[in-house]
Amino acid sequence: MERLKIKGMSCQHCVGSVKKALEDIAGLSQVTVKLDAGEATFENSNVPREEIKAAISNIGFEPGE
């Protein structure tokens, strides 16, 4: 499982938006987003990290490491 910190989430709607954006990326599976931890976890089958971060940025959140 990979982890990615995400800044800017403040409610369950934010969590849902991030989860959907990540699930829409072919190659990611088992996506979980936690508001209290401010992070997403997922299985990654060779998707470049920059592509994942771009998907988060495109919906208005700030991806971390």
N, C-alpha and C positions, 0 to 999 in steps of 0.2 A: 504494500500500500504506500502510495505517495501522499505527502501532505503539502498544502499550500495555504499560507496565511492570507487572509482577505480583510482589508480595512474598509470601513464604511457601512457595514451591515448593521442595521438597528432594529429590525423586526423580522417576523416570520415571512413576510412578503419578500424581503431582501433575500432571505435564505432560499425561498422557492425560485427566485429569479436566477440566483447563482447556480443552484442545482440544475435547473433546466438548461442553462447555457453550457454547463459542463457535460450534461447527458447528451446534448446535441453534437458533441465532438465525437466523430467515429474513432474508436480506439480507446475510449475511456469507459469504464464500467464500475459498478458498485460505488457510485458517487454518494457521499454523505457530507452534508454541510451543517456545521454547528455554530449557532449564533454566539453562545457563551464563550466558546473557544476562539471564535473569529477565524475559523479555518475550514477547509474542505479536505476530505480524504477520498482517494479513488485508486482503482487499478488502472495502470497505464500500459498499453501495448504499443509502445514506441511513438507516441505523440510528442513532438518537440515541446519543451517547457515554455518556450516563447509563444507558441500557438495557444497554449492553455492560458497564459497570462493575458494575451491579446483578447481572448474571449471574455475574460473578467473585466478588463478595461473598457471594452466596447459596451458593456451594460452599466458603466458608471461606478465601478468599484475599483479599489486599488489592490492589486495582487502583491504579495510579499514573496518571501523565499520559501 
